[in-house]
């Protein structure tokens, strides 16, 4: 039974591009806010790490979508 993918490849590409822009904006905001309260910096760091995890997940989904399941062959001698 095949599992229907959550995103198409084009949707994943668009999501990855948007996630990269969001991550760059969050990093820029983190660099510009190093004056002031520590709570703002901690919140920005958590947002950056959350965006990084989301980007990694999207990349894993893209890799899983690009690897096509099908017949596989094993090279070598079978174990006895």
N, C-alpha and C positions, 0 to 999 in steps of 0.2 A: 504494500500500500504506500503510495507516494504522498508526501506531505506537501501541501500547497505553500509556496514561499510567502512570507509576510510582505515583502517588497519586491518589485521588479528591479532589474539592474539599473534602469534609468532613474527610478525613484531613489535607489540607494546612492547613486552618483550625486543626485541633487541634495539628498540629506547630508552626505559627507561634505559637499562643498559648503553648505550652510553651517554645519558643525565646525568646520575649519574657520569660517568667518567669525562665528560666535566665540570660539576659543581665542582667536587673535584679539577680538574686542575685549574679552575678559582679561587677557594678559596685559593689554594696554591700560585698562582701567586699574588693574592691580599696581602697575608701575607708577601711575599718576597719583594714586591715593596712598603713598607711603607716608604721608603726613596725616596727623589727626588720630582718630580713635582706633584702637586695636581691633575692635569688633568688626569694623568695616573691612579691614584687611583679612581677618579670619574668614569672613563671609565670602570675600572675593576668592580666597584660596580654595575654599570648599567648592565654589562654583567652577573654578578652573579644573579641579580634580574631577568633578562630576562630568564636565564637558569632555575631558580626556577619556574617561571610562566609556562615555557614550560613543565617542569617535572610534575607540577600539572595538566596541561591540558592532558598530556599523561596518567596520572593515572586516570583522570576522564573518558577518552576514554576507558581505560581498564575496569573500573568498569561498564560503560554503555554496553560494549560488553559482559561482563560476566553475567549481569542480563538479562535473557531471557524474552522477552515479550511473553505474552500468556494469557491464562485464569486466571483471578484473582478472588478470593472470598473475600467477606466482612464478617467479623465475628461480630455478634451482631444483634440487632433488627433494622429493617429499620425505619427511621423516619416517623411519620404519618403526 
